[in-house]
Amino acid sequence: MYDAVIVGGGPAGLSAALILGRCRRRVLVCDVGRPRNRAARALHGYLTRDGIPPLELRRLGRRELQPYGVDYRTVEVTEATRVGDRFRCTLGTGEAVESRFLVLATGVVDVLPPIEGLAELYGRSVHHCPYCDGWEVRDRPLAALGRGKDGFGLAVSLRTWSDDVVLCTDGPHGLRNAQRATLTRLGVALRTERIARLEGRAGLLQRIVFVDGRSLPRRALFFKPAKYQRSPLCEELGCSFTRKGAVRVLKHEKAGPEGLFVIGDASQDIQMAIIAAAEGVRAGHAINESLSRRSLGPDRWGTGGPLLHPGDRAVPGG
């Protein structure tokens, strides 16, 4: 019996495991090793770790768990169900484990636009988050790829990092007159031609080639991807979702049935590693507080109620 099973070993899951491990809880972290940002060369906006390779951050996080006895396994959780007052998880190995709490830090999967050459440049000079990668291409010729409100918002945002921004819509632009006027005022050019391919060398974008043969020299391209939940566990456990497909969470990242927490990109619109880590801390703190109260029984403040159960180490706080 684990106190918590954490599905996902990114900044969110590892932070939750670190807090719970330091609280002397029995924790299992399961991760398949396919992080969303694995194509990126560096992770940004994470205090003291700005510019660190994403996989290196995860390696350091796993190493920091070792003194606290956290059980880390490279394995998929294929099924999770609520059974009475606990969760039962089936691992890809066929083994079943039980826990009092379940934390899903499974993240999302980005859908790349089906443009020739884009996948080869993704993570180097094609990005989806200007907050993460805008500084590295500041003052260079940039392209925003998108239509309607999303394309407009992205193009305006990119003006923070460069005065040379072009909005490419790869077809009908879907913009309102007021939006087009704003782009013109900001000096953002609009290109509606269909895109044939992206060309670059060694991962660095050089030009956008349109189907009519014309090209547009650019050094980086940003797009707002469609995305979907990486794991079906959230849906199978009865979580509700926002209209954008994120898991709807309550205070301290609680979601769905009692004892379930969803943290990280799976549940938030602002999807940055440092925010995911903070959510892991919040969830770990809430789980430990709940375990502490449970261990003290109904009269949890020690005014005549039951003693701690054998093996519990919790100390009441507050």
Buried (B, 14 or more C-beta within 10 A) or exposed (E): EBBBBBBBBBBBBBBBBBBBBBBBBBBBBBBBEEBBBEBBEBBBBBEEBEEBBBBEBBEEBBEBBEEBEBBBBEBBBBBBBBEEEBBBBBBBEEEEBEBBBBBBBBBBBBEBBEBEBBBEBBBBBBBBBBBBBBBBBEEBBBBBBBBBEBBBBBBBBBBEBBEBBBBBBBEEBBBEEEBBEBBEEEEBBBBBBEBBBBBBEEBEBBBBBBEEEEBBEBBBBBBBBEBEBBBEBBEEBEBEBEEEEBBEBEEBBBBBEEBBBBBBBBBBEEBBBBBBBBBBBBBBBBBBBBBBBBBBEEEBEEEEEEEBEEEBEBEEEE
